Amino acid sequence: MSDKLAGKVAIVTGASSGIGEATALALADVGATVAIAARRSDRLEALAKRILDQGGEVLSITADVSDEAQVKAMVQKIHAEYGRVDILVNNAGVMLLGMIDGANTEDWRRMININVLGLMYATHAVLPIMKAQGAGHIVNISSVAGRFANAGTGVYNATKWAVGAFSESLRKEVYQNNIRVTIIEPGLVATELPQHITNPSAKERARQFYGSVRTLESEDIAAAIAYAVTQPPHVNVNEILIRPTEQER
């Protein structure tokens, strides 16, 4: 462990698996107190134990980011416990691919509610705290899909493009408050995301695509996040696009 983030408090949403889990471990490893949030409390408790066993400090909160009231309560609890919030990693997200024609529109609502509104709710809740502190760092997890649209990924593309637009607007609103904003855009990462696709043909296409390259690991993205948030206060890493070497698009 190092002390680069000693005294700092970080929130990581979607921390029960994948990039969120790896990021919580990485931030704890550089000295941050980590508040981990997700819907699966059993996985959160297992992660919290790992962080504690490694000498870190952690607070586990079961919360659904698509519920604004739960997000507000989560942030209030963290602020009451530690008196500050220095870093927010908006990682919670779903990737429910499929063609637009004939789609299950409930998949659309889930993606918008989690990928877009959940990120916005958490950001909205931490901003007054960060402004009062005179500093903070918000990291939003987007995707290569936030830059390039393809057939069969349109609504997922739309949510990730929204993350990019929101992040740049946010940066322009809060830079004078010494609040940094970073957007992370991963390519193919070996996580649970493809397993949650409900459309059988889209799920099979994703399986083939993911199997065509050596994917990134969650730890690769966590390392990029740790890099961004451990830069000196005058350095704002606005954007990191990170693909597997073998990924063409």
VOPA-906877 format. One record per residue (C-alpha): residue number from 0; residue in three letters; z, y, x. Coordinates in steps of 0.05 Angstrom, whole numbers, plus 5000, padded with zeros to 4 digits. Layout:
<recs>
+-----+------+------+------+------+
: pos : code :   zz :   yy :   xx :
+-----+------+------+------+------+
: NUM :  ALA :    Z :    Y :    X :
...
+-----+------+------+------+------+
</recs>
This chain:
<recs>
+-----+------+------+------+------+
: pos : code :   zz :   yy :   xx :
+-----+------+------+------+------+
:   0 :  MET : 5000 : 5000 : 5000 :
:   1 :  SER : 4990 : 5073 : 5020 :
:   2 :  ASP : 5020 : 5138 : 4995 :
:   3 :  LYS : 4956 : 5178 : 4981 :
:   4 :  LEU : 4975 : 5184 : 4907 :
:   5 :  ALA : 5051 : 5182 : 4916 :
:   6 :  GLY : 5084 : 5222 : 4860 :
:   7 :  LYS : 5022 : 5220 : 4817 :
:   8 :  VAL : 5018 : 5188 : 4748 :
:   9 :  ALA : 4953 : 5155 : 4726 :
:  10 :  ILE : 4932 : 5129 : 4658 :
:  11 :  VAL : 4881 : 5073 : 4656 :
:  12 :  THR : 4853 : 5052 : 4588 :
:  13 :  GLY : 4821 : 4985 : 4576 :
:  14 :  ALA : 4866 : 4958 : 4630 :
:  15 :  SER : 4873 : 4887 : 4605 :
:  16 :  SER : 4812 : 4861 : 4643 :
:  17 :  GLY : 4753 : 4878 : 4686 :
:  18 :  ILE : 4745 : 4947 : 4715 :
:  19 :  GLY : 4808 : 4974 : 4682 :
:  20 :  GLU : 4851 : 4919 : 4710 :
:  21 :  ALA : 4822 : 4927 : 4780 :
:  22 :  THR : 4830 : 5002 : 4776 :
:  23 :  ALA : 4903 : 4998 : 4757 :
:  24 :  LEU : 4916 : 4953 : 4817 :
:  25 :  ALA : 4876 : 4998 : 4863 :
:  26 :  LEU : 4912 : 5062 : 4842 :
:  27 :  ALA : 4980 : 5028 : 4847 :
:  28 :  ASP : 4960 : 5006 : 4917 :
:  29 :  VAL : 4951 : 5078 : 4938 :
:  30 :  GLY : 5018 : 5099 : 4910 :
:  31 :  ALA : 5006 : 5122 : 4839 :
:  32 :  THR : 5052 : 5106 : 4781 :
:  33 :  VAL : 5004 : 5072 : 4733 :
:  34 :  ALA : 5007 : 5072 : 4657 :
:  35 :  ILE : 4963 : 5015 : 4633 :
:  36 :  ALA : 4937 : 5014 : 4561 :
:  37 :  ALA : 4897 : 4964 : 4521 :
:  38 :  ARG : 4900 : 4924 : 4457 :
:  39 :  ARG : 4918 : 4857 : 4489 :
:  40 :  SER : 4992 : 4863 : 4504 :
:  41 :  ASP : 4998 : 4794 : 4536 :
:  42 :  ARG : 4946 : 4812 : 4589 :
:  43 :  LEU : 4979 : 4880 : 4600 :
:  44 :  GLU : 5045 : 4847 : 4614 :
:  45 :  ALA : 5013 : 4799 : 4663 :
:  46 :  LEU : 4981 : 4858 : 4699 :
:  47 :  ALA : 5046 : 4898 : 4698 :
:  48 :  LYS : 5081 : 4840 : 4732 :
:  49 :  ARG : 5028 : 4838 : 4787 :
:  50 :  ILE : 5036 : 4912 : 4800 :
:  51 :  LEU : 5112 : 4906 : 4802 :
:  52 :  ASP : 5109 : 4846 : 4847 :
:  53 :  GLN : 5067 : 4887 : 4896 :
:  54 :  GLY : 5120 : 4942 : 4897 :
:  55 :  GLY : 5086 : 4989 : 4848 :
:  56 :  GLU : 5112 : 5026 : 4787 :
:  57 :  VAL : 5079 : 5013 : 4720 :
:  58 :  LEU : 5086 : 5028 : 4646 :
:  59 :  SER : 5051 : 4982 : 4596 :
:  60 :  ILE : 5029 : 5009 : 4528 :
:  61 :  THR : 4993 : 4971 : 4475 :
:  62 :  ALA : 4944 : 5019 : 4442 :
:  63 :  ASP : 4875 : 5021 : 4410 :
:  64 :  VAL : 4837 : 5081 : 4437 :
:  65 :  SER : 4795 : 5085 : 4374 :
:  66 :  ASP : 4857 : 5106 : 4335 :
:  67 :  GLU : 4872 : 5179 : 4351 :
:  68 :  ALA : 4944 : 5174 : 4329 :
:  69 :  GLN : 4957 : 5116 : 4376 :
:  70 :  VAL : 4924 : 5154 : 4433 :
:  71 :  LYS : 4968 : 5215 : 4421 :
:  72 :  ALA : 5030 : 5172 : 4418 :
:  73 :  MET : 5010 : 5137 : 4483 :
:  74 :  VAL : 5001 : 5202 : 4521 :
:  75 :  GLN : 5066 : 5231 : 4492 :
:  76 :  LYS : 5104 : 5169 : 4514 :
:  77 :  ILE : 5077 : 5172 : 4584 :
:  78 :  HIS : 5091 : 5247 : 4590 :
:  79 :  ALA : 5162 : 5237 : 4563 :
:  80 :  GLU : 5174 : 5181 : 4613 :
:  81 :  TYR : 5147 : 5215 : 4676 :
:  82 :  GLY : 5140 : 5289 : 4660 :
:  83 :  ARG : 5068 : 5293 : 4682 :
:  84 :  VAL : 4998 : 5262 : 4677 :
:  85 :  ASP : 4955 : 5271 : 4739 :
:  86 :  ILE : 4897 : 5223 : 4728 :
:  87 :  LEU : 4864 : 5195 : 4666 :
:  88 :  VAL : 4814 : 5138 : 4674 :
:  89 :  ASN : 4775 : 5131 : 4609 :
:  90 :  ASN : 4752 : 5060 : 4620 :
:  91 :  ALA : 4759 : 5026 : 4552 :
:  92 :  GLY : 4690 : 5008 : 4525 :
:  93 :  VAL : 4646 : 4955 : 4492 :
:  94 :  MET : 4573 : 4937 : 4501 :
:  95 :  LEU : 4545 : 4908 : 4437 :
:  96 :  LEU : 4471 : 4904 : 4451 :
:  97 :  GLY : 4415 : 4890 : 4402 :
:  98 :  MET : 4351 : 4918 : 4372 :
:  99 :  ILE : 4358 : 4978 : 4326 :
: 100 :  ASP : 4318 : 4946 : 4269 :
: 101 :  GLY : 4361 : 4895 : 4234 :
: 102 :  ALA : 4424 : 4913 : 4273 :
: 103 :  ASN : 4494 : 4900 : 4249 :
: 104 :  THR : 4515 : 4973 : 4242 :
: 105 :  GLU : 4588 : 4954 : 4250 :
: 106 :  ASP : 4571 : 4943 : 4323 :
: 107 :  TRP : 4546 : 5015 : 4326 :
: 108 :  ARG : 4611 : 5041 : 4296 :
: 109 :  ARG : 4653 : 5001 : 4345 :
: 110 :  MET : 4615 : 5028 : 4405 :
: 111 :  ILE : 4618 : 5100 : 4381 :
: 112 :  ASN : 4692 : 5094 : 4362 :
: 113 :  ILE : 4712 : 5064 : 4429 :
: 114 :  ASN : 4661 : 5088 : 4480 :
: 115 :  VAL : 4656 : 5159 : 4455 :
: 116 :  LEU : 4712 : 5179 : 4407 :
: 117 :  GLY : 4766 : 5139 : 4445 :
: 118 :  LEU : 4747 : 5174 : 4509 :
: 119 :  MET : 4748 : 5241 : 4474 :
: 120 :  TYR : 4815 : 5228 : 4441 :
: 121 :  ALA : 4848 : 5211 : 4507 :
: 122 :  THR : 4818 : 5271 : 4541 :
: 123 :  HIS : 4840 : 5317 : 4485 :
: 124 :  ALA : 4911 : 5290 : 4490 :
: 125 :  VAL : 4919 : 5300 : 4565 :
: 126 :  LEU : 4886 : 5368 : 4573 :
: 127 :  PRO : 4946 : 5411 : 4551 :
: 128 :  ILE : 4990 : 5373 : 4600 :
: 129 :  MET : 4941 : 5380 : 4658 :
: 130 :  LYS : 4930 : 5454 : 4643 :
: 131 :  ALA : 5006 : 5466 : 4643 :
: 132 :  GLN : 5011 : 5430 : 4710 :
: 133 :  GLY : 4953 : 5470 : 4739 :
: 134 :  ALA : 4918 : 5406 : 4761 :
: 135 :  GLY : 4891 : 5340 : 4739 :
: 136 :  HIS : 4833 : 5291 : 4745 :
: 137 :  ILE : 4794 : 5258 : 4689 :
: 138 :  VAL : 4750 : 5199 : 4706 :
: 139 :  ASN : 4700 : 5176 : 4653 :
: 140 :  ILE : 4667 : 5108 : 4659 :
: 141 :  SER : 4595 : 5111 : 4637 :
: 142 :  SER : 4539 : 5065 : 4659 :
: 143 :  VAL : 4469 : 5062 : 4688 :
: 144 :  ALA : 4453 : 5058 : 4613 :
: 145 :  GLY : 4475 : 5131 : 4610 :
: 146 :  ARG : 4413 : 5149 : 4650 :
: 147 :  PHE : 4360 : 5099 : 4630 :
: 148 :  ALA : 4345 : 5074 : 4560 :
: 149 :  ASN : 4312 : 5008 : 4544 :
: 150 :  ALA : 4291 : 4969 : 4482 :
: 151 :  GLY : 4350 : 4931 : 4454 :
: 152 :  THR : 4403 : 4976 : 4484 :
: 153 :  GLY : 4391 : 5041 : 4445 :
: 154 :  VAL : 4459 : 5053 : 4413 :
: 155 :  TYR : 4497 : 5032 : 4476 :
: 156 :  ASN : 4451 : 5081 : 4514 :
: 157 :  ALA : 4468 : 5134 : 4463 :
: 158 :  THR : 4543 : 5126 : 4473 :
: 159 :  LYS : 4537 : 5129 : 4549 :
: 160 :  TRP : 4491 : 5189 : 4547 :
: 161 :  ALA : 4544 : 5222 : 4504 :
: 162 :  VAL : 4596 : 5207 : 4558 :
: 163 :  GLY : 4552 : 5242 : 4609 :
: 164 :  ALA : 4542 : 5304 : 4566 :
: 165 :  PHE : 4615 : 5308 : 4547 :
: 166 :  SER : 4637 : 5301 : 4619 :
: 167 :  GLU : 4592 : 5357 : 4645 :
: 168 :  SER : 4613 : 5403 : 4589 :
: 169 :  LEU : 4686 : 5386 : 4602 :
: 170 :  ARG : 4678 : 5401 : 4676 :
: 171 :  LYS : 4651 : 5470 : 4661 :
: 172 :  GLU : 4709 : 5484 : 4614 :
: 173 :  VAL : 4766 : 5462 : 4659 :
: 174 :  TYR : 4746 : 5474 : 4732 :
: 175 :  GLN : 4782 : 5540 : 4732 :
: 176 :  ASN : 4846 : 5503 : 4712 :
: 177 :  ASN : 4839 : 5461 : 4776 :
: 178 :  ILE : 4822 : 5400 : 4734 :
: 179 :  ARG : 4770 : 5354 : 4765 :
: 180 :  VAL : 4721 : 5312 : 4725 :
: 181 :  THR : 4685 : 5251 : 4752 :
: 182 :  ILE : 4635 : 5205 : 4717 :
: 183 :  ILE : 4625 : 5135 : 4744 :
: 184 :  GLU : 4560 : 5099 : 4726 :
: 185 :  PRO : 4562 : 5025 : 4744 :
: 186 :  GLY : 4502 : 4979 : 4742 :
: 187 :  LEU : 4513 : 4905 : 4729 :
: 188 :  VAL : 4586 : 4886 : 4739 :
: 189 :  ALA : 4616 : 4817 : 4729 :
: 190 :  THR : 4663 : 4832 : 4670 :
: 191 :  GLU : 4675 : 4808 : 4599 :
: 192 :  LEU : 4628 : 4859 : 4568 :
: 193 :  PRO : 4567 : 4813 : 4557 :
: 194 :  GLN : 4612 : 4760 : 4525 :
: 195 :  HIS : 4628 : 4807 : 4467 :
: 196 :  ILE : 4555 : 4817 : 4446 :
: 197 :  THR : 4549 : 4793 : 4374 :
: 198 :  ASN : 4473 : 4787 : 4370 :
: 199 :  PRO : 4453 : 4718 : 4397 :
: 200 :  SER : 4385 : 4737 : 4425 :
: 201 :  ALA : 4413 : 4801 : 4457 :
: 202 :  LYS : 4470 : 4760 : 4487 :
: 203 :  GLU : 4421 : 4711 : 4517 :
: 204 :  ARG : 4378 : 4766 : 4546 :
: 205 :  ALA : 4440 : 4797 : 4577 :
: 206 :  ARG : 4461 : 4729 : 4605 :
: 207 :  GLN : 4393 : 4722 : 4639 :
: 208 :  PHE : 4394 : 4793 : 4666 :
: 209 :  TYR : 4463 : 4786 : 4694 :
: 210 :  GLY : 4444 : 4720 : 4725 :
: 211 :  SER : 4383 : 4749 : 4760 :
: 212 :  VAL : 4422 : 4789 : 4812 :
: 213 :  ARG : 4487 : 4786 : 4851 :
: 214 :  THR : 4529 : 4831 : 4807 :
: 215 :  LEU : 4581 : 4880 : 4828 :
: 216 :  GLU : 4654 : 4861 : 4822 :
: 217 :  SER : 4706 : 4901 : 4784 :
: 218 :  GLU : 4739 : 4917 : 4850 :
: 219 :  ASP : 4676 : 4952 : 4874 :
: 220 :  ILE : 4681 : 5001 : 4817 :
: 221 :  ALA : 4756 : 5009 : 4826 :
: 222 :  ALA : 4744 : 5027 : 4899 :
: 223 :  ALA : 4695 : 5082 : 4877 :
: 224 :  ILE : 4747 : 5109 : 4828 :
: 225 :  ALA : 4802 : 5107 : 4881 :
: 226 :  TYR : 4755 : 5144 : 4929 :
: 227 :  ALA : 4742 : 5200 : 4878 :
: 228 :  VAL : 4815 : 5211 : 4859 :
: 229 :  THR : 4841 : 5211 : 4931 :
: 230 :  GLN : 4797 : 5267 : 4956 :
: 231 :  PRO : 4830 : 5333 : 4975 :
: 232 :  PRO : 4843 : 5380 : 4917 :
: 233 :  HIS : 4784 : 5425 : 4934 :
: 234 :  VAL : 4735 : 5367 : 4930 :
: 235 :  ASN : 4709 : 5347 : 4861 :
: 236 :  VAL : 4666 : 5284 : 4864 :
: 237 :  ASN : 4627 : 5296 : 4800 :
: 238 :  GLU : 4586 : 5233 : 4795 :
: 239 :  ILE : 4580 : 5164 : 4826 :
: 240 :  LEU : 4521 : 5119 : 4807 :
: 241 :  ILE : 4533 : 5049 : 4835 :
: 242 :  ARG : 4487 : 4989 : 4827 :
: 243 :  PRO : 4483 : 4920 : 4858 :
: 244 :  THR : 4435 : 4921 : 4917 :
: 245 :  GLU : 4389 : 4873 : 4880 :
: 246 :  GLN : 4387 : 4912 : 4814 :
: 247 :  GLU : 4320 : 4948 : 4804 :
: 248 :  ARG : 4335 : 4987 : 4740 :
+-----+------+------+------+------+
</recs>
